[in-house]
């Protein structure tokens, strides 16, 4: 099976549109499968209260989608985390 993990930052609504809700804790996973291909969107639901869910989401993701609706501290922290985690695809 071919699986793609996508970290979705700053928009749990977008993550919910990408798949069916699965695991829900500090991070939430949304799963979508077509034939032998599957995609999981990982959203850090406890960020910005906690930083570890953001880092774990980026660790799991092969690519990242970041929704930027305004520039603030949380977006800045997410951008720095993406850079530190080596996320250059998205």
C-alpha positions as CSV (number, residue, x, y, z in Angstrom):
1,X,0.0,0.0,0.0
2,X,1.2,3.5,-0.9
3,X,0.6,5.9,2.0
4,X,1.2,9.7,2.1
5,X,1.2,11.6,5.4
6,X,0.5,15.3,5.2
7,X,0.9,17.7,8.1
8,X,-1.9,20.3,7.9
9,X,-1.2,23.4,10.0
10,X,-3.5,26.1,11.1
11,X,-6.7,24.6,9.6
12,X,-8.4,21.7,11.2
13,X,-11.4,22.4,8.8
14,X,-9.1,21.7,5.8
15,X,-7.8,18.5,7.4
16,X,-11.4,17.3,8.0
17,X,-12.2,17.9,4.3
18,X,-9.3,15.7,3.3
19,X,-10.5,12.5,5.0
20,X,-12.5,10.6,7.6
21,X,-11.7,11.5,11.2
22,X,-9.6,8.8,12.9
23,X,-7.4,9.2,16.0
24,X,-8.1,12.3,18.1
25,X,-5.9,13.4,21.0
26,X,-3.2,16.1,20.9
27,X,-3.1,15.5,17.2
28,X,-6.0,14.4,15.0
29,X,-5.6,12.1,12.0
30,X,-7.9,12.2,9.0
31,X,-7.7,9.2,6.7
32,X,-8.6,8.8,3.0
33,X,-8.2,5.7,0.8
34,X,-8.6,5.1,-2.9
35,X,-7.7,1.6,-4.1
36,X,-4.2,0.8,-2.9
37,X,-3.3,4.5,-2.2
38,X,-4.0,6.1,1.1
39,X,-3.5,9.6,2.5
40,X,-3.5,10.7,6.1
41,X,-3.8,14.3,7.1
42,X,-2.3,15.0,10.5
43,X,-3.4,18.2,12.4
44,X,-1.9,19.4,15.7
45,X,-5.1,20.1,17.6
46,X,-3.4,21.2,20.8
47,X,-1.1,23.7,19.1
48,X,-0.5,26.6,20.1
49,X,-1.2,25.6,23.7
50,X,1.4,22.9,23.4
51,X,4.4,22.7,21.0
52,X,4.9,18.9,21.0
53,X,1.8,18.2,18.9
54,X,3.1,20.5,16.2
55,X,6.5,18.8,16.1
56,X,5.0,15.4,16.1
57,X,2.7,16.3,13.2
58,X,5.7,17.6,11.2
59,X,7.7,14.4,12.1
60,X,4.9,12.2,10.8
61,X,4.3,14.3,7.6
62,X,6.0,13.8,4.3
63,X,4.7,17.2,3.2
64,X,3.1,20.1,4.9
65,X,0.1,22.3,4.1
66,X,0.0,25.6,6.1
67,X,-3.0,27.8,6.0
68,X,-2.0,31.5,6.6
69,X,-4.9,33.7,7.3
70,X,-2.9,36.3,9.3
71,X,0.7,36.7,10.4
72,X,1.0,36.2,14.1
73,X,3.2,34.5,16.7
74,X,1.7,31.0,16.1
75,X,2.4,31.2,12.3
76,X,6.0,32.3,13.1
77,X,6.4,29.3,15.5
78,X,5.0,26.9,12.9
79,X,7.4,28.3,10.2
80,X,10.4,28.0,12.4
81,X,9.3,24.4,13.4
82,X,9.0,23.5,9.7
83,X,12.5,24.8,9.0
84,X,14.0,23.0,12.0
85,X,12.2,19.7,11.0
86,X,13.5,20.1,7.4
87,X,10.0,20.4,5.9
88,X,10.7,21.9,2.5
89,X,7.8,20.3,0.5
90,X,4.3,21.5,0.6
